[in-house]
Amino acid sequence: MLESFFKYLEYERRYSLHTLNSYRTDLNQFMTFMESEFPGVELEEAEHYQMRGWVVHLMEAKLDPRSVNRKISTLRAYFKFLLKREVITANPALKLKVLKSSSKLPRFVKEDDMMSLLERVEYPNDFTGKRDQLILELLYGTGIRLSELLGLSEGDIHREKREIKVLGKRNKERIIPITRQSCTLIDAYILKKRETFPNSGNVLIVTDSGKPGYPMLVYRTVKKYLGLFTTLDKRSPHILRHTFATHLLNKGAELNAVKELLGHANLAATQVYTHNSLEKLKDAHKQAHPKA
């Protein structure tokens, strides 16, 4: 039933490859636990106390509560699928209680550091330099996800309107405005890409050998250049997405507009960024108000 479940997630729920891999990893880990602790019991026969035993095992291994909660969510989804397919008569995973986890504010790059990264760095005037500069420009300038960046094609760029078309989670399309500077960088990059790799196709981001880009390429690029201007311990592509949202809200952008730009399904996912804006307001109050 596992493969049927993954096909259901991919084709009916239209989950991303990243999400599918997470579900697969979680269920494989639970299967390993069951084989070790309850040999002979099939995955579909697992009961609540066995699932709870796995949760305790994960907690004893000092796994982050948010990661444990994600695995609980995976179990609930899988057994809900089994219930829907009438393989089981009740979902034992519903009895699992989620763990309390401390809410962490999204980390972001300071505005001055971000401007320095985009405007003061002398990127090499070759294909790699132009590609790396464009990666940083698009991630910060549009707030798109890593998977969305790698999914862009040259045809998704609309220069006259200064827009890009992005295919987000569950195959939902959205349009994001881009700056005139971004358009200039895109044109320069595509020209260099076609000169260097005439047969690289329509994919926008490609490797140094002209093949479609992959996640680790973007991770290395972001980590390399962010390391020049920030001491953040985590320097990932998603940090630039956090930075995009935080800077917009700090400048007075409406929450609903930021939600649409990020491609969030609900406002609650976007509201987490308002906490950073509130912290900024508190700092301003402390520094300026006579009674602070």
ABEGO torsion letter per residue (X at the ends): XAAAAAAAAAAAAGBBAAAAAAAAAAAAAAAAAAAAABBGBBAAABBAAAAAAAAAAAAAAGBBAAAAAAAAAAAAAAAAAAAAAGABABBAAAABBBBBBBBBBBBBBBAAAAAAAAAABBBBABAAAAAAAAAAAAAAAAGBBAAAAAABBAAABBAAAGBBBBBBBGGBBBBBBBBAAAAAAAAAAAAAAAAABAAAEABABBBAAGBBBBAAAAAAAAAAAAAAABABABBBAAAAAAAAAAAAAAAGBBAAAAAAAAGBABAAAAAAAAAAAAAAAAAAAAAABAAX
